[in-house]
Amino acid sequence: PSTNHITSRKRKEDLEVCHVILGELEAHRDSWPFLEPVDRAKLPEYFRVVKKPMDFQTIRCKLRDGRYSCREAFASDSRLVFSNCLFYNEDQSKIGMAGHSMKNFFEKRWSELNR
Ligand SMILES: Cn1cc(C(=O)NCCN)ccc1=O
């Protein structure tokens, strides 16, 4: 029971950190390309090249449904949003620049909350 108690407290702390960061990502001025899944109807080729699409709405649903086992699983989905973006978009494009901005913001806040 004691180890389970620790893991459940740790898990609660992990989920809290994820909620804080996700809220900040969603509220960021440069979040607009990432708030919802890329539109399959508008960009069919996107789904041919990006094997694991991810976005903040999907992350929000997974967090709400308790589908993140730990904070690192949340971090890896967050990083997937940014790596997909920088793979598909030119660095100097509007969406590419938003991706760099959001990636830098995430990594800064992630390191601050995990210090
Ligand atoms: C992340 N990402 C988003 C879009 C997009 O069109 N988002 C909807 C903006 N309203 C296109 C390419 C891409 O990599």
The ligand as an SDF file (V2000), in Angstrom:
LIG
                    3D

 14 14  0  0  0  0  0  0  0  0999 V2000
    0.4110   22.3710  -37.4490 C   0  0  0  0  0  0  0  0  0  0  0  0
   -0.1300   22.6380  -38.7500 N   0  0  0  0  0  0  0  0  0  0  0  0
   -1.3380   23.2730  -38.8410 C   0  0  0  0  0  0  0  0  0  0  0  0
   -1.8530   23.5540  -40.0740 C   0  0  0  0  0  0  0  0  0  0  0  0
   -3.1850   24.2520  -40.1600 C   0  0  0  0  0  0  0  0  0  0  0  0
   -3.6770   24.5370  -41.2330 O   0  0  0  0  0  0  0  0  0  0  0  0
   -3.7800   24.5380  -38.9740 N   0  0  0  0  0  0  0  0  0  0  0  0
   -5.1000   25.1700  -38.9230 C   0  0  0  0  0  0  0  0  0  0  0  0
   -4.9230   26.6610  -38.7070 C   0  0  0  0  0  0  0  0  0  0  0  0
   -6.2400   27.2880  -38.7040 N   0  0  0  0  0  0  0  0  0  0  0  0
   -1.1680   23.2080  -41.2510 C   0  0  0  0  0  0  0  0  0  0  0  0
    0.0460   22.5560  -41.1310 C   0  0  0  0  0  0  0  0  0  0  0  0
    0.5900   22.2680  -39.8680 C   0  0  0  0  0  0  0  0  0  0  0  0
    1.6770   21.6870  -39.7430 O   0  0  0  0  0  0  0  0  0  0  0  0
  1  2  1  0
  2  3  1  0
  2 13  1  0
  3  4  2  0
  4  5  1  0
  4 11  1  0
  5  6  2  0
  5  7  1  0
  7  8  1  0
  8  9  1  0
  9 10  1  0
 11 12  2  0
 12 13  1  0
 13 14  2  0
M  END
$$$$
